[in-house]
Amino acid sequence: MAVSYPHIYLHVPFCGRRCSYCDFAIAVRKTVPVDRYVENVLLELAARGVEFSTELRTIYFGGGTPSKLGGAGIASLLHGIREFSGVDKFSTKVREVTVEANPEDISVHAVRSWQAAGVNRVSLGVQSFDPGVLSWMHRGHTSEEAAVAVQTIREGGIDEVSLDLIFAIPDQVGASRLAADLDRAVALEPTHLSVYGLTVEPRTPLGRWTARGAVEEATEERYAAEFLLAHERLVAAGFEHYEVSSYARPGHRAIHNAAYWSGAPYLGLGPSAHGFDGRVRRWNTSAYAEWSTQVEQGIDPLAGEETIGPDERLAEAVYLGLRTSDGLVLRPEDATIIGPWIDAGWGRQEGDRLVLTPDGWLRIDALAAALTSVRSHS
């Protein structure tokens, strides 16, 4: 039986270079094969037996660097999805269409093409405003270009702008620049911010540097201090800290991301894209060339899948509920577990829900494991 998906994730793998910390499935290309990629995404969509209805609510272009498709590539993909889905008045039915972008790819022409095609939100990969940090990360833009990009996005007709920042940079790169990064980000007046702690993945330049001792990860103490600094500065600036890594002006939370946290079905298209039909989670072949060949030969690019059983559903529901400011709906058996957390100031009970404080979010794994255990044995 076909599933009607309310959300779509499109993985665009292309990048101009690999960032020092990146472990994502990307394809580094000087020349991006835009037309072939667009054609193959639409071939995959047609071959997957997907149905759509007026419930289609969000589309998210992630990567990689979706902005490498330019104005025409994004517009062509959205046109193809519109034609396939048969949703009338597409731009009014779909509440949120997000494109992840790098500052160096932003132009008024591209943004206007996106906006005309239905894009109403851009997530800009700033990461830092410090020149030394940007160079160390192998980023392709300057802090000045990031500021200009935000202005250009608005001039192109898109008001919803989210900025990505990274904290817990190794000491060897220099003194922490987070406070200055936060101030510069707020000054650009974004509607949303995603603030992530740097993680070291083995198959990355950063992983190799760390393995041979050239750099050291930030200590847990500094990680915690910077996480709390971001909370303090951004909440004081009027943002809602509504999920561990996410901040929004009132009324500007990320709708697509919230769908993941709620367990809603979503369709994943493109190399390495994950999807979920409400019961089974699947993921595509990760290598771009292999994915393209399979799709062109009429082969489902499935790389793997897993059925989410009751135990996995329970664990995910507990963890994802605790990650958000909406909190987790409590059960009677939770009482003995949450009492010490509330006494320590790591959480508070709001009606029938437990809502973690920022200090509690720093300890979320331990609480999620304890609550999952007690619920699974009740």
ChimeraX attribute file (.defattr): number of C-alpha atoms within 10 A of each C-alpha:
attribute: neighborCount
match mode: 1-to-1
recipient: residues
	/A:1	6
	/A:2	10
	/A:3	15
	/A:4	18
	/A:5	24
	/A:6	21
	/A:7	27
	/A:8	21
	/A:9	21
	/A:10	23
	/A:11	24
	/A:12	29
	/A:13	26
	/A:14	26
	/A:15	21
	/A:16	17
	/A:17	15
	/A:18	20
	/A:19	19
	/A:20	19
	/A:21	19
	/A:22	19
	/A:23	17
	/A:24	15
	/A:25	19
	/A:26	23
	/A:27	22
	/A:28	15
	/A:29	13
	/A:30	10
	/A:31	10
	/A:32	17
	/A:33	13
	/A:34	17
	/A:35	13
	/A:36	11
	/A:37	21
	/A:38	20
	/A:39	17
	/A:40	19
	/A:41	24
	/A:42	19
	/A:43	16
	/A:44	22
	/A:45	21
	/A:46	13
	/A:47	13
	/A:48	14
	/A:49	11
	/A:50	16
	/A:51	16
	/A:52	17
	/A:53	14
	/A:54	16
	/A:55	13
	/A:56	20
	/A:57	21
	/A:58	22
	/A:59	25
	/A:60	23
	/A:61	23
	/A:62	20
	/A:63	26
	/A:64	24
	/A:65	23
	/A:66	24
	/A:67	28
	/A:68	26
	/A:69	23
	/A:70	20
	/A:71	22
	/A:72	16
	/A:73	21
	/A:74	25
	/A:75	21
	/A:76	20
	/A:77	20
	/A:78	21
	/A:79	15
	/A:80	16
	/A:81	20
	/A:82	17
	/A:83	12
	/A:84	15
	/A:85	17
	/A:86	13
	/A:87	18
	/A:88	12
	/A:89	10
	/A:90	20
	/A:91	18
	/A:92	11
	/A:93	15
	/A:94	20
	/A:95	16
	/A:96	22
	/A:97	24
	/A:98	25
	/A:99	23
	/A:100	22
	/A:101	25
	/A:102	24
	/A:103	24
	/A:104	16
	/A:105	19
	/A:106	24
	/A:107	18
	/A:108	17
	/A:109	15
	/A:110	22
	/A:111	25
	/A:112	20
	/A:113	21
	/A:114	29
	/A:115	21
	/A:116	16
	/A:117	21
	/A:118	24
	/A:119	27
	/A:120	21
	/A:121	23
	/A:122	27
	/A:123	23
	/A:124	25
	/A:125	20
	/A:126	25
	/A:127	21
	/A:128	26
	/A:129	23
	/A:130	15
	/A:131	14
	/A:132	12
	/A:133	18
	/A:134	18
	/A:135	15
	/A:136	14
	/A:137	20
	/A:138	16
	/A:139	22
	/A:140	16
	/A:141	18
	/A:142	18
	/A:143	18
	/A:144	11
	/A:145	18
	/A:146	24
	/A:147	17
	/A:148	16
	/A:149	22
	/A:150	23
	/A:151	18
	/A:152	20
	/A:153	25
	/A:154	16
	/A:155	14
	/A:156	19
	/A:157	18
	/A:158	21
	/A:159	16
	/A:160	19
	/A:161	22
	/A:162	28
	/A:163	26
	/A:164	19
	/A:165	22
	/A:166	17
	/A:167	23
	/A:168	23
	/A:169	24
	/A:170	18
	/A:171	14
	/A:172	11
	/A:173	14
	/A:174	10
	/A:175	9
	/A:176	17
	/A:177	15
	/A:178	21
	/A:179	14
	/A:180	13
	/A:181	21
	/A:182	20
	/A:183	13
	/A:184	15
	/A:185	22
	/A:186	19
	/A:187	11
	/A:188	15
	/A:189	15
	/A:190	20
	/A:191	21
	/A:192	24
	/A:193	27
	/A:194	20
	/A:195	20
	/A:196	16
	/A:197	16
	/A:198	16
	/A:199	17
	/A:200	20
	/A:201	15
	/A:202	14
	/A:203	12
	/A:204	17
	/A:205	19
	/A:206	23
	/A:207	21
	/A:208	16
	/A:209	15
	/A:210	17
	/A:211	13
	/A:212	9
	/A:213	10
	/A:214	10
	/A:215	17
	/A:216	18
	/A:217	19
	/A:218	18
	/A:219	12
	/A:220	11
	/A:221	10
	/A:222	17
	/A:223	18
	/A:224	17
	/A:225	14
	/A:226	18
	/A:227	23
	/A:228	15
	/A:229	15
	/A:230	20
	/A:231	21
	/A:232	14
	/A:233	15
	/A:234	21
	/A:235	15
	/A:236	10
	/A:237	15
	/A:238	13
	/A:239	22
	/A:240	21
	/A:241	23
	/A:242	18
	/A:243	23
	/A:244	22
	/A:245	19
	/A:246	21
	/A:247	26
	/A:248	22
	/A:249	19
	/A:250	12
	/A:251	8
	/A:252	16
	/A:253	20
	/A:254	21
	/A:255	16
	/A:256	22
	/A:257	14
	/A:258	14
	/A:259	16
	/A:260	14
	/A:261	16
	/A:262	12
	/A:263	16
	/A:264	15
	/A:265	21
	/A:266	25
	/A:267	23
	/A:268	24
	/A:269	24
	/A:270	30
	/A:271	29
	/A:272	26
	/A:273	24
	/A:274	22
	/A:275	22
	/A:276	23
	/A:277	18
	/A:278	14
	/A:279	13
	/A:280	13
	/A:281	18
	/A:282	19
	/A:283	20
	/A:284	20
	/A:285	21
	/A:286	21
	/A:287	15
	/A:288	18
	/A:289	11
	/A:290	13
	/A:291	23
	/A:292	22
	/A:293	13
	/A:294	16
	/A:295	20
	/A:296	16
	/A:297	9
	/A:298	11
	/A:299	14
	/A:300	15
	/A:301	23
	/A:302	17
	/A:303	15
	/A:304	11
	/A:305	14
	/A:306	11
	/A:307	13
	/A:308	15
	/A:309	10
	/A:310	10
	/A:311	13
	/A:312	12
	/A:313	13
	/A:314	16
	/A:315	18
	/A:316	18
	/A:317	19
	/A:318	22
	/A:319	21
	/A:320	19
	/A:321	22
	/A:322	27
	/A:323	23
	/A:324	20
	/A:325	17
	/A:326	15
	/A:327	23
	/A:328	21
	/A:329	17
	/A:330	17
	/A:331	11
	/A:332	8
	/A:333	13
	/A:334	17
	/A:335	11
	/A:336	11
	/A:337	13
	/A:338	20
	/A:339	13
	/A:340	12
	/A:341	18
	/A:342	17
	/A:343	10
	/A:344	12
	/A:345	13
	/A:346	19
	/A:347	22
	/A:348	19
	/A:349	16
	/A:350	13
	/A:351	9
	/A:352	11
	/A:353	16
	/A:354	22
	/A:355	24
	/A:356	27
	/A:357	19
	/A:358	21
	/A:359	16
	/A:360	21
	/A:361	21
	/A:362	17
	/A:363	14
	/A:364	17
	/A:365	13
	/A:366	10
	/A:367	18
	/A:368	19
	/A:369	13
	/A:370	15
	/A:371	22
	/A:372	19
	/A:373	14
	/A:374	13
	/A:375	16
	/A:376	12
	/A:377	7
	/A:378	8
